[in-house]
Amino acid sequence: MSSTAAKVLNPELLELFSDSTLGLYLDSKDSQVFAMGEVRHLAPGEVLDERGESPLFIILDGRLAGARDWFGPGNHFGPTGQTLQAVDLPARVWVTDTSSAAWATPQGRTLRRSLTQALIAADVAESNATPPESLPDPETLCDFDHPAIRRQAARLRRASPASTAEAILKFVHSFPYRFGAWQERASDTLERRVGMCTTKSNLQVALMRAAGLEAGFAEVPMSTSVLGKLMPAGWLALQRPTVRHYFAAVKLGGRWHGADSSYDVASYRIYLEMFPWMAHREEPTLSEGHPYMPALEIQHADLFDITVVPAITAEMGKKSRFLTRHFEALNTRMDRARGSQLRWAREAAGLSTPAESAVENEVRA
């Protein structure tokens, strides 16, 4: 194992640190806190040395696994009580000992407070995003007969099937796109007001069915080089080359029309860095003869050459290999683009000293 002093500025390492969950909540203090540690380089199979009085670790890239669980890029942790080693690929890990003399200087104490508030904000955000332990039966996920779904569908009903489908598309499209668990009912997504392609399309199909429209699900392959634009760079090496992308479809005039609500404006604008010529499709529109499927349009595919199925129960019933902390680390670029992390940062800043001490003790434990 070798180490690099973080004080020696390395833009690549600093960017990976800034894209971490703590980097998101450190905001403008990220480079200063980064300089308070060092970066350790682990070869595959090499064990992380957790010695130190109060060590704090952030994985910049690669993956560390132990007997109980694993940590991916952007995840932070203190002593884990298990042996962690780099798996599959080399790993780079930022580490600092918050009990060292550097953290006891006036500047160090100021940065320590920022670090503590970032730890609190990350904990609160993760707790908010954690799904319930008891997950619903996959067969019940598209609960279009739920009272809340029926009420919302009634509010979105318009004069024609096409205008109703477009109103529903725009409504679900406005929800922020975030990676997360997909084993949730449409009514749960409606309440949370956030989702990814599976959960947003599930809600959209439920609303369209509640409004009396014939609706279903479509699937297309998507290159990870495209979806990966939404992720911090450290995650790209851990992904499969191709992923499956799901979206809702509605039958208008006897033909299936794709109506992809997945990517809200903030996430869509990140994509525009790759596909600037798609700027005119930022605002979702849908009418008979004119589906809305940017994921197919960028491939110059036939927009009516889609297969629609009544359910994606098998896909949504699968248990994710990711934990909430992994999803939170995947979402930092999109959260920063929306400024959504400010809610949790404000909450953390208002917490009392005992709460801060509890988080610091958690890092030490």
VENLIN-V753298 format. One record per residue. N is the residue number from 0. RES is the residue in one small letter. D_LAST is the distance of its C-alpha to the last C-alpha in whole Angstrom. Layout:
n=N res=RES d_last=D_LAST
n=N res=RES d_last=D_LAST
//
This chain:
n=0 res=m d_last=24
n=1 res=s d_last=26
n=2 res=s d_last=24
n=3 res=t d_last=26
n=4 res=a d_last=25
n=5 res=a d_last=25
n=6 res=k d_last=27
n=7 res=v d_last=30
n=8 res=l d_last=30
n=9 res=n d_last=31
n=10 res=p d_last=32
n=11 res=e d_last=30
n=12 res=l d_last=27
n=13 res=l d_last=27
n=14 res=e d_last=28
n=15 res=l d_last=26
n=16 res=f d_last=23
n=17 res=s d_last=25
n=18 res=d d_last=25
n=19 res=s d_last=21
n=20 res=t d_last=20
n=21 res=l d_last=18
n=22 res=g d_last=22
n=23 res=l d_last=23
n=24 res=y d_last=22
n=25 res=l d_last=22
n=26 res=d d_last=26
n=27 res=s d_last=28
n=28 res=k d_last=25
n=29 res=d d_last=24
n=30 res=s d_last=26
n=31 res=q d_last=25
n=32 res=v d_last=21
n=33 res=f d_last=22
n=34 res=a d_last=24
n=35 res=m d_last=21
n=36 res=g d_last=19
n=37 res=e d_last=21
n=38 res=v d_last=22
n=39 res=r d_last=21
n=40 res=h d_last=24
n=41 res=l d_last=23
n=42 res=a d_last=26
n=43 res=p d_last=26
n=44 res=g d_last=25
n=45 res=e d_last=23
n=46 res=v d_last=19
n=47 res=l d_last=17
n=48 res=d d_last=15
n=49 res=e d_last=12
n=50 res=r d_last=12
n=51 res=g d_last=12
n=52 res=e d_last=10
n=53 res=s d_last=8
n=54 res=p d_last=10
n=55 res=l d_last=11
n=56 res=f d_last=13
n=57 res=i d_last=16
n=58 res=i d_last=18
n=59 res=l d_last=22
n=60 res=d d_last=24
n=61 res=g d_last=24
n=62 res=r d_last=22
n=63 res=l d_last=19
n=64 res=a d_last=19
n=65 res=g d_last=17
n=66 res=a d_last=18
n=67 res=r d_last=16
n=68 res=d d_last=17
n=69 res=w d_last=18
n=70 res=f d_last=17
n=71 res=g d_last=20
n=72 res=p d_last=22
n=73 res=g d_last=20
n=74 res=n d_last=17
n=75 res=h d_last=14
n=76 res=f d_last=10
n=77 res=g d_last=7
n=78 res=p d_last=6
n=79 res=t d_last=8
n=80 res=g d_last=9
n=81 res=q d_last=12
n=82 res=t d_last=15
n=83 res=l d_last=16
n=84 res=q d_last=19
n=85 res=a d_last=22
n=86 res=v d_last=24
n=87 res=d d_last=28
n=88 res=l d_last=28
n=89 res=p d_last=27
n=90 res=a d_last=23
n=91 res=r d_last=23
n=92 res=v d_last=19
n=93 res=w d_last=18
n=94 res=v d_last=16
n=95 res=t d_last=15
n=96 res=d d_last=13
n=97 res=t d_last=13
n=98 res=s d_last=13
n=99 res=s d_last=17
n=100 res=a d_last=20
n=101 res=a d_last=21
n=102 res=w d_last=19
n=103 res=a d_last=20
n=104 res=t d_last=24
n=105 res=p d_last=25
n=106 res=q d_last=25
n=107 res=g d_last=21
n=108 res=r d_last=20
n=109 res=t d_last=22
n=110 res=l d_last=21
n=111 res=r d_last=17
n=112 res=r d_last=19
n=113 res=s d_last=20
n=114 res=l d_last=17
n=115 res=t d_last=15
n=116 res=q d_last=18
n=117 res=a d_last=18
n=118 res=l d_last=14
n=119 res=i d_last=15
n=120 res=a d_last=19
n=121 res=a d_last=17
n=122 res=d d_last=15
n=123 res=v d_last=19
n=124 res=a d_last=21
n=125 res=e d_last=19
n=126 res=s d_last=19
n=127 res=n d_last=23
n=128 res=a d_last=24
n=129 res=t d_last=22
n=130 res=p d_last=25
n=131 res=p d_last=25
n=132 res=e d_last=24
n=133 res=s d_last=28
n=134 res=l d_last=30
n=135 res=p d_last=34
n=136 res=d d_last=37
n=137 res=p d_last=38
n=138 res=e d_last=41
n=139 res=t d_last=40
n=140 res=l d_last=39
n=141 res=c d_last=42
n=142 res=d d_last=43
n=143 res=f d_last=46
n=144 res=d d_last=47
n=145 res=h d_last=44
n=146 res=p d_last=45
n=147 res=a d_last=43
n=148 res=i d_last=44
n=149 res=r d_last=48
n=150 res=r d_last=48
n=151 res=q d_last=46
n=152 res=a d_last=49
n=153 res=a d_last=52
n=154 res=r d_last=51
n=155 res=l d_last=51
n=156 res=r d_last=54
n=157 res=r d_last=57
n=158 res=a d_last=60
n=159 res=s d_last=60
n=160 res=p d_last=58
n=161 res=a d_last=57
n=162 res=s d_last=56
n=163 res=t d_last=54
n=164 res=a d_last=52
n=165 res=e d_last=52
n=166 res=a d_last=51
n=167 res=i d_last=48
n=168 res=l d_last=47
n=169 res=k d_last=47
n=170 res=f d_last=44
n=171 res=v d_last=42
n=172 res=h d_last=42
n=173 res=s d_last=41
n=174 res=f d_last=37
n=175 res=p d_last=35
n=176 res=y d_last=34
n=177 res=r d_last=30
n=178 res=f d_last=29
n=179 res=g d_last=28
n=180 res=a d_last=28
n=181 res=w d_last=32
n=182 res=q d_last=32
n=183 res=e d_last=33
n=184 res=r d_last=36
n=185 res=a d_last=39
n=186 res=s d_last=38
n=187 res=d d_last=35
n=188 res=t d_last=35
n=189 res=l d_last=38
n=190 res=e d_last=35
n=191 res=r d_last=32
n=192 res=r d_last=35
n=193 res=v d_last=33
n=194 res=g d_last=33
n=195 res=m d_last=34
n=196 res=c d_last=37
n=197 res=t d_last=37
n=198 res=t d_last=36
n=199 res=k d_last=38
n=200 res=s d_last=41
n=201 res=n d_last=41
n=202 res=l d_last=41
n=203 res=q d_last=44
n=204 res=v d_last=46
n=205 res=a d_last=45
n=206 res=l d_last=47
n=207 res=m d_last=50
n=208 res=r d_last=50
n=209 res=a d_last=50
n=210 res=a d_last=53
n=211 res=g d_last=55
n=212 res=l d_last=54
n=213 res=e d_last=54
n=214 res=a d_last=51
n=215 res=g d_last=49
n=216 res=f d_last=46
n=217 res=a d_last=47
n=218 res=e d_last=45
n=219 res=v d_last=45
n=220 res=p d_last=44
n=221 res=m d_last=42
n=222 res=s d_last=41
n=223 res=t d_last=37
n=224 res=s d_last=38
n=225 res=v d_last=39
n=226 res=l d_last=37
n=227 res=g d_last=34
n=228 res=k d_last=36
n=229 res=l d_last=33
n=230 res=m d_last=30
n=231 res=p d_last=28
n=232 res=a d_last=30
n=233 res=g d_last=27
n=234 res=w d_last=27
n=235 res=l d_last=31
n=236 res=a d_last=31
n=237 res=l d_last=29
n=238 res=q d_last=32
n=239 res=r d_last=35
n=240 res=p d_last=38
n=241 res=t d_last=39
n=242 res=v d_last=38
n=243 res=r d_last=40
n=244 res=h d_last=40
n=245 res=y d_last=42
n=246 res=f d_last=44
n=247 res=a d_last=46
n=248 res=a d_last=50
n=249 res=v d_last=53
n=250 res=k d_last=56
n=251 res=l d_last=59
n=252 res=g d_last=62
n=253 res=g d_last=62
n=254 res=r d_last=59
n=255 res=w d_last=56
n=256 res=h d_last=54
n=257 res=g d_last=50
n=258 res=a d_last=49
n=259 res=d d_last=45
n=260 res=s d_last=43
n=261 res=s d_last=40
n=262 res=y d_last=39
n=263 res=d d_last=39
n=264 res=v d_last=41
n=265 res=a d_last=38
n=266 res=s d_last=37
n=267 res=y d_last=41
n=268 res=r d_last=41
n=269 res=i d_last=38
n=270 res=y d_last=41
n=271 res=l d_last=44
n=272 res=e d_last=42
n=273 res=m d_last=44
n=274 res=f d_last=46
n=275 res=p d_last=48
n=276 res=w d_last=51
n=277 res=m d_last=49
n=278 res=a d_last=49
n=279 res=h d_last=52
n=280 res=r d_last=50
n=281 res=e d_last=47
n=282 res=e d_last=48
n=283 res=p d_last=49
n=284 res=t d_last=52
n=285 res=l d_last=54
n=286 res=s d_last=57
n=287 res=e d_last=60
n=288 res=g d_last=60
n=289 res=h d_last=57
n=290 res=p d_last=54
n=291 res=y d_last=51
n=292 res=m d_last=49
n=293 res=p d_last=47
n=294 res=a d_last=45
n=295 res=l d_last=49
n=296 res=e d_last=51
n=297 res=i d_last=49
n=298 res=q d_last=50
n=299 res=h d_last=54
n=300 res=a d_last=54
n=301 res=d d_last=56
n=302 res=l d_last=54
n=303 res=f d_last=56
n=304 res=d d_last=56
n=305 res=i d_last=53
n=306 res=t d_last=52
n=307 res=v d_last=51
n=308 res=v d_last=49
n=309 res=p d_last=49
n=310 res=a d_last=45
n=311 res=i d_last=42
n=312 res=t d_last=41
n=313 res=a d_last=40
n=314 res=e d_last=38
n=315 res=m d_last=36
n=316 res=g d_last=35
n=317 res=k d_last=33
n=318 res=k d_last=29
n=319 res=s d_last=28
n=320 res=r d_last=26
n=321 res=f d_last=24
n=322 res=l d_last=21
n=323 res=t d_last=21
n=324 res=r d_last=18
n=325 res=h d_last=21
n=326 res=f d_last=24
n=327 res=e d_last=22
n=328 res=a d_last=22
n=329 res=l d_last=25
n=330 res=n d_last=27
n=331 res=t d_last=26
n=332 res=r d_last=29
n=333 res=m d_last=31
n=334 res=d d_last=29
n=335 res=r d_last=30
n=336 res=a d_last=33
n=337 res=r d_last=33
n=338 res=g d_last=31
n=339 res=s d_last=30
n=340 res=q d_last=26
n=341 res=l d_last=28
n=342 res=r d_last=27
n=343 res=w d_last=24
n=344 res=a d_last=23
n=345 res=r d_last=26
n=346 res=e d_last=24
n=347 res=a d_last=21
n=348 res=a d_last=23
n=349 res=g d_last=24
n=350 res=l d_last=21
n=351 res=s d_last=20
n=352 res=t d_last=18
n=353 res=p d_last=16
n=354 res=a d_last=15
n=355 res=e d_last=14
n=356 res=s d_last=12
n=357 res=a d_last=10
n=358 res=v d_last=10
n=359 res=e d_last=9
n=360 res=n d_last=6
n=361 res=e d_last=5
n=362 res=v d_last=6
n=363 res=r d_last=4
n=364 res=a d_last=0
//
